[in-house]
């Protein structure tokens, strides 16, 4: 059994013109299937295949909030008009 860390994406493996800004460490094996920046650019909301929506701090990569109340994969997320809350659409 290998204890090696999973391979992390690097900027040399990205398509031309794409810049790696931050790697968010998903706390589960779920896939992030949707993502949206907050209006002020400081947070990101993600929707995942494990039926959760998460809010992340962009500057640190810190997970700020998790909502686990959805019945299926969260395929689309948005921010409230005032930018204070992320929500599933």
Buried (B, 14 or more C-beta within 10 A) or exposed (E): EEEEEEEEEEEEEEEEEEEEEEEBEBEEEBEBBBBBEBEEEEBBBBBBBBBBBBBBBBEEEEBEEBBEEBEEBBEEBBBEEEBEBBEBE
